[in-house]
Each structure stands twice: as C-alpha cells, then as structure tokens.
C-alpha cells in the first residue's frame, strides 16, 4: 500500500497538512505525520533514528529514484546532526521509495498529486 509520510517538527506546516488531507479525500492516498520533536523542540535522537531507519538503508534506491543524495539531510559543520523535518517520503509496504524536502518542493509535489492522482513511483 502506498502512503505519504510527512516528517515535521511540532505540528507541521498548515498548508502541507491541508494538501495531504485533500489528497486523501480526493484520491484515497493515505498519509501519516511523523513529529520528530519533543514538546515542539529539536530532538536529535528522534531525527537520527528516522534517518537511520528510513533513509540510510534505502540510500541507493532513493538516489536512483530522485537523483538526490540523502546526505542533503545531514550536516557536518561543527557537530554531526541530521535534519529531516520538512521532508516528505513515499512509502510502499513500509519502505521508503522516494523523498523530497523543503516546504516549497513539498508543496509543489503535493499540488501535482492533488491534480493528477499520480505518485512518482
């Protein structure tokens, strides 16, 4: 089963949440929200866990599907940290097949699905 997963910090972007609900209503494409914060604050362990469980094992598949390396979600300046909020992924049978990040890219991606009902993979 296909599902969209929105990785966010806190409640997430209202427009993105609205687009996800419209897609569900119109096309019956399910979604889930993964809040990677604790009490609305950055939680390094939650972000690292999401990265290592969802993204890292699928790095080659994701690079082939999107042309983007998952290293865009990591920072090595100073201390190593992972930044996955404002990322959306497409899961099939629980495995991440496609992703994009930044609010602008996510909103455009969701608008395209809302219009066409088509997922990228």
C-alpha positions, 0 to 999 in steps of 0.5 A: 500500500502506498502512503505519504509520510510527512516528517515535521517538527511540532505540528507541521506546516498548515498548508502541507497538512491541508494538501495531504488531507485533500489528497486523501479525500480526493484520491484515497492516498493515505498519509501519516505525520511523523513529529520528530520533536519533543514538546515542539523542540529539536530532538536529535535522537528522534531525527537520527533514528528516522534517518537511520531507519528510513533513509540510510538503508534505502540510500541507493534506491532513493538516489536512483529514484530522485537523483538526490543524495540523502546526505542533503539531510545531514550536516557536518559543520561543527557537530554531526546532526541530521535534519529531516523535518520538512521532508516528505517520503513515499512509502510502499509496504513500509519502505521508503521509495522516494523523498523530497524536502523543503516546504516549497518542493513539498508543496509543489509535489503535493499540488501535482498529486492533488491534480493528477492522482499520480505518485512518482513511483 
